[in-house]
Amino acid sequence: MKLISRNMTRRNLLALGGSVAGPTLLRSRLYGAEINVDPQALCAQTRRLIEAMQYLGSSFRTDDLNKLYAAMGRSVDRATVISIQETLYPYVLLNVAINP
């Protein structure tokens, strides 16, 4: 493998670039696929998720909780879905899409 700098190989440089650009590209692709969620059902499931996380002792950060409650408190529409998804995105470990 050809060295680009003393400690940086091409593979390391590509991995670094992917780790910086990857989440942004992935986020835009995931949100596009998940927008067709029923807002009322998403709000109900988000409330259950908040309760479950608090019960387990691993609650959300205060500012994230405030964002979630604010999103669920306004009219249920597409903006509500996007706001909830953007707030929950940092907590997601795995995204599964089931194609019926």
N, C-alpha and C positions, 0 to 999 in steps of 0.2 A: 504494500500500500504506500502510495506516495504521500509524503508529509507536506501539509500546507504551511504549518508553522512548527515550531519545535515540539509542542505538546498536542497539536490539533491535527487530526487526520481528516480525510474527506468524509469518512463515515461519521465521525463525531460532529462535524460541521452540519451534515444533513440531519442528524438526529436532533441537534440543537434547533435548526430551522423548523423541523417538523413539530417540535414541542412548543415552539412559539406560535406558528401559524396554524397548526392542527386544531386546537380547541376553537378558534374563531370560525374556521371552515366547518367543523363538526357542529358547532352550535347553530349556525345558520341553516344547515341541512336538517338537523333534528327539529328545530322549531317549525320549519316548513312542513314537516311530515306530521307534526302533532297538533297543529292548529285546529283540526276538525274534531276537537273534544267538546262534549257538552259542558258549557261553563258551570251550570248548576251542579252537575255531578262532580266536576273537578273541585269546586268549592267545598262540597260535602266531604270528599276524600281528603282534601287538604286539612280540614278541621280534625278529621280522625287521625291523620298523620301527626299533626301538632300534639294532640292528646297522647298518642302512643309514644312520641319522642319524649314528652315531659314525664310520662310514667316510667320510661326506661332510664330517666336521669340524664338524657343526652339531648337537651332542648336546643332549639335553634338560637342563633345569636339574636339579641334584642332588636337590632335594626332590621334583621330579616323577618322577625315576627311582626314588627310594626308594618313592614311592607306587605306581608301576607294578609294581615287583618284589614289594611287599607284597601287592598285589591278586592277582598271578599266583601267589603262593606259597600262598595259602589255597585252600579248596575252591572248585571252579569251579561257580558258581551265578549267579543273577541279580544279587546284590550285587557279584560280581566284575565283571560287564559294566558295571554302573552306575559303579563306582569307576574302571574303565579309561576309560570314556567321559568322565567328569567331569575326569579328569586330562589327557586328550588334547584336550579341547574348546578350550582357548586356542590350540592350535597349528593348528587347522583353518582352512583358507582357503576351502574350497568343500565343500559337502555335496551329493552326487548320490544321488538315489533312483531306482532303475530298477524300473519296474513291468512285470513279465513278461506 
